[in-house]
């Protein structure tokens, strides 16, 4: 099978527009959390989030989509197209011929898609009737329309696919795209995910499920606190991440700059509960173990794990226990693990791709990002949870975890490229 390498990265996050600006803010310990002001939150239990504030980060959808077409698509598509554009530019795919582009595919997804527009359009239907529904309503909200827009924008005619596996979407998109390359279905794939669901309906829905933080509405910077004993739920974020994956053979042929290598991808199902992870953490453990097995590596080879770490009371400890179990035999070697959700919130379907990019950035810069607000850990562990501030350390092999509703688990194993 083909080896798969990473040659491009792109991102839109609550911390910035672009990979480097987001990374610099992350490493500096900045947070994008704030109290929401764009709509009424008075009757919502959770009144805070990690939004992408366009004016602050410099995001303008019409820089990536023709201005007249911007209203036709939901905001998650705007973000995803922007992230893909940065990744494609870094990888210099625009210089390829139309014949080459027949072997370049797109696999990008979203956990929820156009949630907000569906709610708004239902209101229009009830109040004003079916004649007032936009003809662009359906394509505006479809999860796979993100892959379609990226494909159309760049002329990529290879596999065109989408993923929707809740909060594991981004990791699954990258892992599945890598497998398409491994098995020869494409030479190059643009892979990733996007989400923009900071609206009344999503906040009310997740609030009803008691998944959101509600105790820090007056102190939003302190709300996302993975593994801390005072955590009380996740805080929603938005944004997108995209990577360009290539077969090593194709990347060498065109002289591409290789950033990292995808060496393993593990998947599993909890078969336990629609929203809660299995108490024994066995699903997470098996996903991580599978990724290591595929990469022919041992737990002692790991240097950094970007955790799912959402800041929920049950989920954090379950994931940490699974990691402790994974590392039981890795004596004499300390692994660092942090949750970047403490800085950018939980991007739902967008989380896995953004967090995989942060893990790749750790390989590139030999720095691991911090877990903000981790002041009083809720359980003992030998894992370095990188509390409060980032840390310089040797990083050669990283794992990025993503787990979603329905008991779906994914782990990506990435490594510094060695010829």
N, C-alpha and C positions, 0 to 999 in steps of 0.2 A: 504493500500500500504506500501511497504517497505521504511524505512528511508534509506537515502544514505549518506555515510560518505567518507571522503578522507583519504587515508592511504599512499599515495606515491606521490612525486613530482619530476619532472625532467625538465631540461632546457638547451638549448644552446642559448646564446644571444650575442650581440655585446659587452657586458660588461664582459662576462666570460663563462667558461664551468662549468655548474652545477648551482643549485639553490642558494646555499649559496654564492658562489663567485659573482654571478650576483647581488644578493640582497645587499651584502656589498658595492659593487661599486655604486649601485643605491642610497642607503641611504647616502653614502658619497658625492653624488652630481656629480659623474663622468658622462662623456658623451662619447659615442662611435663614434661620428661623425667625418668624415674626407673627404678630397678631394680624389676622386678615381684615382687610378694609374694603375690598372690591364688591362685597355683597353682605347682606345681613347675616350676622352670626349670633345675634343676641339669644336666639332660642336653641342654638346648637350646644351640645355638651363640650365639644372641642372647637375652639375658636382660633386656633393657630395652625400654621403650616410652614413649609419651605417652598415658597413660590419662586419662579423665575420672573424677576421684575425687569421687564424689557429695557426701560430707560437706564437702569443701574448696570446691567451687564452688557448693554449694547446690542441686544437682539432685535432684529427687524425681519419679519417673515418675508417681506418683498425682496430681500437680498437673495433669497433662495427660490422663491416661487413668483411667477409673474403677478404683479400687483392686483390685476383684475381677478386672478384665480385664488388669491389668499382666502377670501371669505367662503370659498367652496369647500374648504377642508378644515377639519378640526385641528386644534392647536397641537395635539400630539404628532400629527403629520408634519406640521411646520418644524417642530423640534427635530424629528427624525430625519427629515430632508436636510436640515442644516448640519446635523452631526455627520451624516453620510457624505455631504459635500466636503467637509474638512478632512475626513478619512481618505476620500478619493484623491483629494489634492495632495495630501501627504504621500500617498502611494504612487502618485503621478500616473494614474490610470487614464487620464484624459489624453495622453499622448498615443494611445493604442488605436489600431485600425478597427474598422467595422467588423472585419473577419475575426479579430481577436476578441471583440466584445460579444461574439456569439458564445464564447466560453466563459463569460463573466456573468455571475448570477447575483441575486439579491435575496436575503432571508432576514426580514425584520418584522417584529411583532409588537404587540401591546397587550397588556393584561385586561384592560377594560375598553379601550377604544374611545369612541365618541359618546361617552356616558352623558355628559352635560348637554350635548346637542339633542340627544334622544329625548331627554326630559323637557327641554325647551320646545322642541317640535311637537311633543304631545300636548303641551299647553296651547300652542297655536292651533292644533287640530280641534281641540275641545272648544276654544273660544271663537275661532274665526272660520273653521271648516276646512275641508280637504283641498279646496282650490288655492289656499294660501300656503300650502306646503311647497318648499323649494324642490325643484327637480334634481338638485345636487344633494339632497338630504341623505339618501342611501349611500352614495360613494363617499360622502364626507365622513361617515362614521365607521366604515368597514375597517377592520383591523388590517386586512391584507392590502388596503389602499396605500399604506406607507411603502411597502415593497414596490407596488406598482408605480408610485410617483418617483421613487429613486431610480427605478429601471428606465422610466420614460425620460427623466431629466438627463441621464448619462448615456442612454442608448445601450444599456446592458441587456443582452438577449438570451442569456443563459437561464438556468433554473430560477423561477420566480415563485417564492414561497413565503409563508408567514407562520408565526407561532403565537399561540395564546394559551399560556399555561400559568396564568395568574402571576405571582411574584417570582416565578422561576423562568419567565418568558425570555429574558435577555440571555441568560446562561444557556438555555436550550437552543436559542437561535444560533449562538456562536458555535456550540457543540455540534448541532445538526449540520450547520454549514460546513464545518471542518470535515465531517464525514462525507459529505457530497464530494469534496475535493479528494479525500483519501481514496474513494472508490472510483474516481475518474469521471464523475458527472459534470465537473467544472474545473477550470484552472484557477479561477479567482471567485471569491464570494464577498460581497459586502453584507455584513451581518450585524445585528444589534436589535435595539428596542427603544420604545418611547412611551411616555405617559404624560397626560395632563388632565387630571381629574380632581383638581381642587375646586370643588363646587358644592353647593348645598346638598344635592342629592347624595353624592359620594360620602361627604362628611356625616350626613344623617345616617346613611346605611352602615358605614363602618362603626359609627357611634352606637347604633342599635345593637351591633354585634359585640360591643364592649371591647373593641380592639384598639381604640384611640386613647391617647393621653388626655386626661381632663383636669389634672391637678396643677397644671403649670400655665394656665391661660394668661396669668399676669406676669409670667417669667418664661417666655417662649424659648430663650436661649438655653434654658436648663431642662427643657422637656424631654428631649431625646437622650436617654442615658442608659445605653446597653450595659447589662450585667450589674448595674448599680441597684442596691437594695430598695431605693426609693422610686424606681421606674414604675410607670403605670399604664404603658401602652405606646404604640408607635405614633409618630407625627408624619403626616403625608407630605411628600415632595413631588416635584415634577421635573421633567427633562428628558434627555435622550443620550444614548451612546451608540457608536458604530465603529466597527473594526473592518479592515480589509485583510482577508485571509487568502493565501496563495499556496499552491504546491511549491515545495522547495525548488523543484526542477524549473518551473515557470519563472519563479522569482529570480533565480540565477540567470536564466536565459535573457531576461530583460534588464538585468543589472539593478534590481530593486534593493532598497535599503531595508534590511531585515531587522525588525525590532525585537521579536521574541518568537517562541515556538509553542504551538499547542501540542502538548504531548499526552494528554489524557482527558477523558470526559466520562463522568459517571452519572448514571440515572437510577432512580429507584422510586417506589411507591410505598407509602406508609400502610395503606389498606386499613386505616384506623378511624378517621373522623373527617368530616367535610372541612373543618377549619383548624382544629387543634392537631399539633404534631403528636406522634406516638410518644408516650411518656419515657420509653426506654431509649429514644433517640436512634433506634436501629435503622430507620430509613436514611437519616443523615449519615450515619456511620457507613452504611453500605454504598452510598453514592460516593463518598470520599475514598473508600477502599477501592472501589471499581476504577476511579480515575487514576489512582496510584498504580493499580495493577496494569491498566492499559499503558501507562507510561513506563512500566518496568522500573518503578522507583519504590523506595521504602519510606515509611513515615519519618525516619531519621534524615531523609533528604529534604524535607520541607523546611523552609525558612520563615515564610509568612503566609497567613491565611486571612483573606478578607472575608469576614464572617457575614452570615445573613443578618444576625444581630439586630433585631428590629426594635428592641426596648420593651418587649412584652414580658409580663411577669413569668410566664411559663416557658415560652419559646427560647429565651436566651439561655436559661440554665440547661435546657434539654440539649441545645446545640453544643454548649460547652462540655457537657458530660460526654457527648459523642466524640468530641475532639480529644478529650482526655483518654477515652477508650482507644481511639486510633493511635495515640502516642505512647501507649503503655510500655512498649518495648524500646522506645527511642530515648534511652538513658544517655545522659551527658550532652544532650543537644537541646537547647531551648528554642521553641518556636514562638514567634510573635504572632498575635492575632488581634485585629482591631475591627471595629464596626464604623465604617465611614458614614453610616446612617446618622450618627450623632452630629455630623456636620451638614449633611444635605437632606436628611429625612429619608423616608421610605418612598421610593419612586415606583412602587408596585411593579408593573410589568417592565418599567424602564430600569429597575434597580440592577438586575444581573449584568447588563452590558456596561453600565457606568462603573460598577464595582470591579468588573474584570479589567477595565481600562486602568483603574486606580492600582490594581494589583500589578499590571504590566508596568506602570509608572514606577512602582517600587523596585522592579527589576532594573529599570533604566537609570534610576537615580540613587539606588542603594539607601533608601529612606523608607520607613514604614509610617503610615499616617496614624494619628492619635484616635483614641476613643474619648471623645469629650464627655464631661460630666461624670466620669467614672471615679467617684470619690469614696464609696464604700461598697466594695464587691459583695455580691450576695452569696457567693460560694467560693471555697478554696480551690485553687488550681495551680499547677506548675507552669501553665501557659502564661507568657507575657502578654497581657491585655493592652499594653501601650496606653496607660491612663494619662489623659489630659494633654500630653505634648508628644509630638512626633519624635522618632528616634532613628539615628543613623545606625545601620548595621549591614552585615553582608547578606545579600539577597540574591539567590540563584534560582530557587524553585518556589513557586507560589500556587496557592489554591484559592479559588473563589467559589463561595457557597451561595446557593439560592434555593429557597424552599417556598412552596406555594400552597394555597388552599386546594383541597382535594387530596392532600398528601403527596404532592409531586415534588421531587428533589433533584437537584442538579449540582454537580461539582466540576469545575474546569481546572485542569492542571496545566500551568504555563511555566516555561523555563527560559532562562537566558539562552540565546541561540549559540550552538557550538557546531562548527562545520564538520 
